[in-house]
Amino acid sequence: GLFKRREANLKVIEDWVAKRDWVAFLAEDKATRSNTSVCLKVVSDKFKAMTEKEQSDFIKAVAGQLSKEGAAHDVSAYRDAPAGFRFWCGPTIEPQDVRQALDAMEKVYLQKIK
């Protein structure tokens, strides 16, 4: 049961990412992709045009808004990783919660990237 939930959570993210052109998996090779701590990178031209500091600040702003809204907590990439998002997808979270967090992230991202 727990393994199936973890795989279902990853599938939610895979399907969600596949339908968007502004976000991608940090680990491009599925063989090296974690199915519990899933890392995403922003690949939009507007984001890529930012300096490294601006990218980091942007991600922190999105993550901070998500936390403030109670939609997702601690979703910024690790400090030493490229600017991006990291979602816990282990068996302690339900797939519908992962989906809601992703949808909330997209809403905040689209508001802030303008």
N, CA and C of each residue as an Amber inpcrd file, in Angstrom:
protein
   342
   0.7880000  -1.1910000   0.0000000   0.0000000   0.0000000   0.0000000
   0.8410000   1.2710000   0.0000000   1.8880000   1.2980000   0.8390000
   2.7050000   2.5050000   0.9390000   3.5180000   2.7370000  -0.3330000
   4.0280000   1.6500000  -0.9180000   4.7810000   1.7900000  -2.1630000
   3.8800000   2.2820000  -3.2860000   2.6520000   1.7870000  -3.3180000
   1.7070000   2.2160000  -4.3590000   1.3720000   3.6960000  -4.2230000
   1.2220000   4.1730000  -3.0020000   0.9130000   5.5930000  -2.8030000
   2.0800000   6.4520000  -3.2650000   3.2850000   6.0350000  -2.9430000
   4.4730000   6.7880000  -3.3610000   4.5430000   6.8560000  -4.8850000
   4.2790000   5.7440000  -5.5480000   4.2910000   5.7170000  -7.0100000
   3.1450000   6.5540000  -7.5900000   1.9840000   6.5220000  -6.9400000
   0.8470000   7.3340000  -7.3910000   1.1680000   8.8200000  -7.2750000
   1.8620000   9.2100000  -6.2120000   2.2560000  10.6090000  -6.0340000
   3.2030000  11.0570000  -7.1420000   4.1690000  10.2170000  -7.4620000
   5.0970000  10.5520000  -8.5370000   4.3550000  10.6530000  -9.8640000
   3.4190000   9.7700000 -10.1030000   2.6280000   9.7950000 -11.3480000
   1.8470000  11.0970000 -11.4690000   1.3030000  11.5840000 -10.3560000
   0.6000000  12.8740000 -10.3620000   1.5410000  13.9620000 -10.8730000
   2.7600000  13.9800000 -10.3620000   3.7210000  15.0100000 -10.7790000
   4.1400000  14.8040000 -12.2280000   4.3960000  13.5600000 -12.6170000
   4.7870000  13.3030000 -14.0120000   3.7090000  13.7800000 -14.9800000
   2.4640000  13.4590000 -14.6920000   1.3670000  13.8700000 -15.5690000
   1.2070000  15.3870000 -15.5860000   1.3560000  16.0070000 -14.4260000
   1.2070000  17.4560000 -14.3000000   2.3110000  18.1720000 -15.0860000
   3.5490000  17.7390000 -14.9050000   4.6890000  18.3650000 -15.5910000
   4.5620000  18.1930000 -17.1060000   4.1010000  17.0350000 -17.5470000
   3.9910000  16.7490000 -18.9810000   3.0490000  17.7210000 -19.7000000
   2.1480000  18.3380000 -18.9720000   1.1670000  19.2500000 -19.5690000
   1.5860000  20.7190000 -19.4750000   2.7820000  20.9810000 -19.0130000
   3.2270000  22.3590000 -18.8240000   4.5820000  22.5880000 -19.4870000
   4.7600000  23.7890000 -20.0310000   6.0230000  24.0870000 -20.7050000
   6.9630000  24.9530000 -19.8700000   6.5390000  25.3420000 -18.6880000
   7.3710000  26.2280000 -17.8770000   8.1270000  25.4980000 -16.7630000
   7.8680000  24.2070000 -16.6060000   8.4710000  23.4520000 -15.5150000
   8.8890000  22.0720000 -16.0350000   9.9740000  21.5360000 -15.4390000
  10.4870000  20.2200000 -15.8270000  11.1320000  19.5660000 -14.6070000
  11.4100000  18.2930000 -14.7270000  12.1060000  17.5970000 -13.6480000
  13.5690000  18.0150000 -13.6400000  14.1180000  18.2250000 -12.4620000
  15.5450000  18.5200000 -12.3530000  16.3380000  17.3220000 -12.8650000
  15.9580000  16.1320000 -12.4250000  16.5830000  14.8960000 -12.9160000
  15.8650000  14.5060000 -14.2040000  16.4880000  14.8280000 -15.3260000
  15.8410000  14.5850000 -16.6090000  15.7270000  13.0990000 -16.9380000
  16.6670000  12.3050000 -16.4560000  16.6590000  10.8620000 -16.6720000
  15.7740000  10.1980000 -15.6100000  14.7110000   9.5320000 -16.0430000
  13.7930000   8.8860000 -15.0990000  14.5160000   7.9180000 -14.1670000
  15.6010000   7.3230000 -14.6280000  16.3370000   6.3430000 -13.8280000
  16.9890000   6.9720000 -12.5990000  17.2350000   8.2800000 -12.6530000
  17.8840000   8.9470000 -11.5160000  16.9210000   9.8210000 -10.7210000
  15.6590000   9.8000000 -11.0900000  14.6390000  10.6380000 -10.4530000
  14.1520000  10.0100000  -9.1550000  14.1590000  10.7840000  -8.0810000
  13.6150000  10.3200000  -6.8110000  12.0970000  10.2570000  -6.8950000
  11.5190000   9.2620000  -6.2550000  10.0610000   9.1950000  -6.2150000
   9.5070000   9.6100000  -4.8560000  10.3710000  10.1200000  -4.0040000
   9.9060000  10.6370000  -2.7100000  10.1770000  12.1300000  -2.5680000
  11.3770000  12.5560000  -2.8780000  11.7190000  13.9800000  -2.8330000
  11.9020000  14.4420000  -4.2730000  10.8110000  14.8790000  -4.8780000
  10.7820000  15.1730000  -6.3040000  11.1770000  16.6350000  -6.5380000
  12.2080000  16.8230000  -7.3470000  12.7380000  18.1610000  -7.5990000
  12.3650000  18.6290000  -9.0020000  11.8710000  19.8550000  -9.0630000
  11.4510000  20.4590000 -10.3260000  12.2500000  21.7280000 -10.5740000
  12.4530000  22.0230000 -11.8550000  13.1350000  23.2600000 -12.2370000
  12.2150000  24.0740000 -13.1230000  12.3820000  25.3810000 -13.0550000
  11.6060000  26.2800000 -13.9080000  12.4210000  26.4860000 -15.1860000
  11.7660000  26.3090000 -16.3260000  12.4740000  26.3700000 -17.6080000
  11.9310000  27.4500000 -18.5460000  11.0850000  28.3240000 -18.0340000
  10.5310000  29.3800000 -18.8870000  11.6140000  30.3950000 -19.2490000
  11.4370000  31.0230000 -20.3950000  12.4090000  32.0230000 -20.8520000
  12.5230000  33.1850000 -19.8630000  11.3960000  33.6370000 -19.3300000
  11.4350000  34.7620000 -18.3710000  12.2700000  34.3960000 -17.1510000
  12.1110000  33.1730000 -16.6640000  12.8690000  32.7330000 -15.4950000
  14.3500000  32.5880000 -15.8440000  14.6360000  31.9900000 -16.9690000
  16.0320000  31.7940000 -17.3790000  16.7600000  33.1210000 -17.5880000
  16.0090000  34.1680000 -17.9460000  16.6150000  35.4830000 -18.1840000
  17.0200000  36.1710000 -16.8800000  16.5330000  35.6720000 -15.7560000
  16.8650000  36.2610000 -14.4530000  18.2910000  35.8770000 -14.0530000
  18.8760000  36.7160000 -13.2010000  20.1710000  36.3560000 -12.6200000
  19.9530000  35.1960000 -11.6440000  21.0250000  34.5590000 -11.2440000
  20.9290000  33.4490000 -10.2910000  20.2640000  33.9010000  -8.9910000
  20.6220000  35.0830000  -8.5080000  20.0160000  35.6080000  -7.2820000
  18.5330000  35.8930000  -7.4880000  18.1920000  36.4940000  -8.6230000
  16.7790000  36.7680000  -8.9130000  15.9780000  35.4650000  -8.9940000
  16.5700000  34.4440000  -9.5900000  15.8940000  33.1420000  -9.6540000
  15.6580000  32.5890000  -8.2510000  16.6790000  32.6400000  -7.4260000
  16.5650000  32.1480000  -6.0550000  15.5090000  32.9220000  -5.2800000
  15.5320000  34.2400000  -5.4130000  14.5430000  35.0790000  -4.7280000
  13.1300000  34.7930000  -5.2260000  13.0010000  34.5660000  -6.5270000
  11.6990000  34.2730000  -7.1130000  11.1360000  32.9660000  -6.5320000
  11.9550000  31.9360000  -6.5130000  11.5200000  30.6390000  -5.9760000
  11.1400000  30.7900000  -4.5080000  11.9390000  31.5110000  -3.7560000
  11.6280000  31.7250000  -2.3310000  10.3030000  32.4630000  -2.1690000
  10.0440000  33.4200000  -3.0510000   8.7840000  34.1770000  -2.9730000
   7.5920000  33.2680000  -3.2580000   7.7120000  32.4270000  -4.2600000
   6.6260000  31.4990000  -4.5790000   6.4250000  30.5330000  -3.4150000
   7.5060000  29.9500000  -2.9400000   7.4180000  28.9890000  -1.8290000
   6.8570000  29.6530000  -0.5770000   7.2770000  30.8790000  -0.3120000
   6.7670000  31.6050000   0.8490000   5.2750000  31.8650000   0.7590000
   4.8100000  32.2230000  -0.4290000   3.3790000  32.4460000  -0.6300000
   2.6000000  31.1510000  -0.4370000   3.1270000  30.0480000  -0.9500000
   2.4600000  28.7490000  -0.7780000   2.3510000  28.3880000   0.6960000
   3.3980000  28.6410000   1.4430000   3.3790000  28.3450000   2.8780000
   2.4020000  29.2530000   3.6050000   2.4270000  30.5270000   3.2480000
   1.5170000  31.4960000   3.8620000   0.0610000  31.1050000   3.6400000
  -0.2290000  30.5830000   2.4400000  -1.5890000  30.1670000   2.1010000
  -1.9370000  28.7840000   2.6570000  -0.9480000  28.0880000   3.2010000
  -1.1730000  26.7430000   3.7240000  -1.3010000  25.6960000   2.6290000
  -0.8580000  26.0350000   1.4210000  -0.9760000  25.1150000   0.2780000
   0.1510000  24.0950000   0.2320000   1.3410000  24.5030000   0.6490000
   2.5150000  23.6260000   0.6540000   3.5850000  24.2850000   1.5140000
   4.3700000  23.4710000   2.1780000   5.4210000  23.9940000   3.0590000
   6.7760000  23.4150000   2.6530000   7.8090000  24.2240000   2.8030000
   9.1920000  23.8000000   2.5750000   9.3800000  23.1930000   1.1800000
   8.9620000  23.9150000   0.1540000   9.0520000  23.3840000  -1.2080000
  10.1710000  24.0090000  -2.0460000  10.9780000  24.8610000  -1.4510000
  12.1350000  25.3810000  -2.1830000  13.1760000  24.2770000  -2.3100000
  13.9320000  24.3230000  -3.4010000  15.0050000  23.3530000  -3.5970000
  16.0230000  23.4720000  -2.4660000  16.8070000  22.4440000  -2.3100000
  17.8750000  22.4860000  -1.3100000  18.8050000  23.6500000  -1.6060000
  19.4180000  24.1600000  -0.5780000  20.2720000  25.3470000  -0.6880000
  21.3640000  25.2010000  -1.7430000  21.9650000  24.0230000  -1.8500000
  23.0680000  23.8230000  -2.7900000  22.6070000  23.3570000  -4.1680000
  21.3100000  23.2010000  -4.3450000  20.7570000  22.7570000  -5.6340000
  20.3910000  23.9730000  -6.4800000  20.2150000  23.7770000  -7.7720000
  19.7410000  24.8880000  -8.6140000  18.3780000  25.3750000  -8.1250000
  18.0850000  26.6330000  -8.3630000  16.7970000  27.2000000  -7.9390000
  15.6620000  26.3770000  -8.5290000  14.7420000  25.9900000  -7.6940000
  13.6170000  25.1840000  -8.1430000  12.7450000  24.7800000  -6.9640000
  11.9220000  23.7870000  -7.1820000  10.9780000  23.3320000  -6.1670000
  11.2380000  21.8660000  -5.8290000  10.9200000  21.5030000  -4.6030000
  11.1000000  20.1300000  -4.1290000   9.8460000  19.7350000  -3.3760000
   9.2360000  18.6550000  -3.8150000   7.9980000  18.1830000  -3.1930000
   8.2000000  16.8200000  -2.5660000   7.7350000  16.6690000  -1.3340000
   7.7350000  15.3820000  -0.6700000   6.5810000  14.5670000  -1.2440000
   6.8960000  13.3880000  -1.7450000   5.8850000  12.5260000  -2.3640000
   5.8770000  11.1370000  -1.7420000   6.3990000  11.0400000  -0.5420000
   6.4140000   9.7590000   0.1490000   5.0150000   9.3070000   0.5170000
   4.9190000   8.1550000   1.1590000   3.6180000   7.5530000   1.4550000
   2.8150000   8.2590000   2.5380000   3.3710000   9.2940000   3.1300000
   2.6310000  10.0230000   4.1690000   1.7690000  11.1430000   3.5930000
   1.7620000  11.2740000   2.2680000   0.9500000  12.3040000   1.6240000
   0.0710000  11.6390000   0.5680000  -1.1210000  12.1570000   0.4230000
  -2.0830000  11.6060000  -0.5310000  -1.8960000  12.2410000  -1.9140000
  -2.1400000  11.4800000  -2.9870000  -1.9910000  12.0340000  -4.3350000
  -2.7950000  13.3090000  -4.5740000  -4.0010000  13.3870000  -4.0490000
  -4.8080000  14.6000000  -4.2680000  -4.1750000  15.8150000  -3.5850000
  -3.4460000  15.6000000  -2.5060000  -2.7500000  16.7110000  -1.8450000
  -1.5630000  17.1840000  -2.6800000  -0.8850000  16.2390000  -3.3230000
   0.2120000  16.6080000  -4.2210000  -0.3440000  17.4530000  -5.3590000
  -1.4440000  17.0100000  -5.9380000  -2.0690000  17.7370000  -7.0560000
  -2.4840000  19.1490000  -6.6300000  -3.0790000  19.2720000  -5.4660000
  -3.5060000  20.5820000  -4.9820000  -2.3040000  21.5020000  -4.7770000
  -1.2140000  20.9630000  -4.2450000  -0.0080000  21.7700000  -4.0310000
   0.5780000  22.2360000  -5.3670000   0.6020000  21.3440000  -6.3500000
   1.1180000  21.7110000  -7.6740000   0.2560000  22.7890000  -8.3210000
  -1.0520000  22.6320000  -8.2340000  -1.9570000  23.6290000  -8.8140000
  -1.8010000  24.9850000  -8.1170000  -1.6330000  24.9560000  -6.8060000
  -1.4150000  26.2070000  -6.0590000  -0.0860000  26.8380000  -6.4600000
   0.9500000  26.0030000  -6.6520000   2.2490000  26.5160000  -7.0720000
   2.1270000  27.1870000  -8.4410000   1.4160000  26.5570000  -9.3480000
   1.2640000  27.1480000 -10.6800000   0.5390000  28.4860000 -10.6110000
  -0.4880000  28.5690000  -9.8120000  -1.2340000  29.8120000  -9.6690000
  -0.3130000  30.9360000  -9.1700000   0.4570000  30.6680000  -8.1350000
   1.3670000  31.6800000  -7.5830000   2.4680000  32.0060000  -8.5940000
   3.0220000  30.9760000  -9.2270000   4.0590000  31.1870000 -10.2290000
   3.5560000  32.1330000 -11.3300000   2.3800000  31.8490000 -11.8570000
   1.8580000  32.6550000 -12.9650000   1.5700000  34.1010000 -12.5230000
   1.1780000  34.2930000 -11.2750000   0.9570000  35.6390000 -10.7620000
   2.2670000  36.4060000 -10.6480000   3.3210000  35.7280000 -10.2320000
   4.5850000  36.4090000  -9.9550000   5.5110000  36.5380000 -11.1720000
   5.3530000  35.6980000 -12.1750000   6.2750000  35.7130000 -13.3070000
   5.9790000  36.8410000 -14.3000000   4.8310000  37.4550000 -14.1970000
   4.4220000  38.5050000 -15.1510000   5.3970000  39.6390000 -15.2640000
